[in-house]
Amino acid sequence: ILFALSSYMIADSFGLSGIVSILFCGLVSAYYVRPNISRNARDRTAAFFKVLSVLAEIFVFSYIGTSITINVTAWKHGITWTTLVVAVVALAVSRAINIWPAAAVVNSLRHPDLRIPQTQQFMIWFSGMRGAMAFAMVLRSLEDLPEAVAHVLLVVTFFLILLTVLINGGAAAAVMKRLRLRAEDDIGAAEVALAALGAPRDGRHVHIS
């Protein structure tokens, strides 16, 4: 907690994004801190931050829900359904531009067995739900924008959050089942492979002639 708070305060004092600094602080801590603490401490820390994340999500989405009904003045500043549709298309295209080229670069540097398949790349693109991060960043940007633009940006962000959470989040399980990306799908594929080798399902004895 102190590391995250310190990174946020240092970044904010330099006029940088404290949210992004917390994100990178979490990545670095997961890589360096977790291997150097006991298993009991890791379990307790994970449970503690899980509780905090759930409470934060409850607060954020409750605030988003109430703000949508309050910020109806944005429609008076020129926002239309065309604006919302353009925002949805821009979100989908921007995620595609980021994910597929980045995955291509990663796959070019990996062993063929470790490359990211197209099904997983599609799932990464589809499951891009915008939530607390987008909400916090748009709130920070409202201070530097004109009032009319700020209201439009706020409502567009609310719309994208609700759309991606309800549609993408609600359909995520069905899409994963369709693409066979669930854990049980991997288990089923392993059992089929073992059966083809003439091995029992528990995999304890494998005889290959």
Disulfide bonds with the S-S distance in Angstrom:
none
